[in-house]
């Protein structure tokens, strides 16, 4: 089970490591500001049956 995942900021292109709350369900969406450029990203998280998380982002 992963408790972290990586996404690429939609604004600045930096790879960002984020913690994943596996107890929040298999599909999650939330807004988080990029720690590099401070722009908001909508993060989409999916967790598979083995507990592996995938994350992608889109600009808000």
Backbone torsions as a table, in degrees:
resi	resn	phi	psi	omega
1	UNK	NA	126.0	178.8
2	UNK	-86.7	140.7	174.2
3	UNK	-114.7	3.4	175.9
4	UNK	-139.5	154.5	175.9
5	UNK	-148.4	167.7	-177.4
6	UNK	-120.2	137.4	171.4
7	UNK	-131.1	163.5	177.0
8	UNK	-105.7	125.1	179.8
9	UNK	-59.4	130.2	-178.8
10	UNK	-69.1	-18.2	-176.4
11	UNK	-96.5	-48.5	-173.7
12	UNK	-110.0	-10.7	176.6
13	UNK	82.6	3.5	178.9
14	UNK	-74.8	145.0	172.6
15	UNK	-82.1	129.1	-175.8
16	UNK	-121.8	131.2	175.2
17	UNK	-93.5	128.6	179.6
18	UNK	-126.0	145.5	173.2
19	UNK	-73.3	146.9	179.5
20	UNK	-116.3	128.5	175.6
21	UNK	-90.8	97.2	-176.4
22	UNK	-66.3	-21.8	179.9
23	UNK	-76.7	-8.5	-178.0
24	UNK	-83.5	1.5	176.2
25	UNK	111.1	171.5	-175.5
26	UNK	-79.3	-22.7	176.8
27	UNK	-130.0	125.6	-177.4
28	UNK	-136.0	150.1	172.3
29	UNK	-143.1	133.7	177.4
30	UNK	-159.5	163.5	-179.3
31	UNK	-99.8	133.4	176.2
32	UNK	-139.4	135.7	176.6
33	UNK	-76.5	137.7	176.8
34	UNK	-64.3	131.2	178.9
35	UNK	-72.4	-11.3	-180.0
36	UNK	-92.8	-53.5	-174.7
37	UNK	-109.1	-3.6	177.6
38	UNK	67.5	10.7	177.8
39	UNK	-82.6	145.8	-179.5
40	UNK	-77.4	139.6	175.4
41	UNK	-125.4	139.5	170.6
42	UNK	-89.4	116.2	-179.8
43	UNK	-95.4	134.8	176.4
44	UNK	-115.7	123.3	-176.4
45	UNK	-119.2	134.1	169.7
46	UNK	-126.6	141.0	179.0
47	UNK	-119.4	125.3	-178.9
48	UNK	-82.7	178.9	-176.3
49	UNK	-63.6	-22.6	179.1
50	UNK	-90.0	2.3	179.1
51	UNK	84.9	11.5	177.2
52	UNK	-86.0	130.5	-177.0
53	UNK	-99.9	141.4	171.9
54	UNK	-120.4	138.6	-178.3
55	UNK	-132.2	138.3	169.2
56	UNK	-139.5	159.9	-176.0
57	UNK	-129.4	161.9	171.3
58	UNK	-144.2	148.7	-179.9
59	UNK	-64.7	145.9	179.2
60	UNK	-84.7	NA	NA
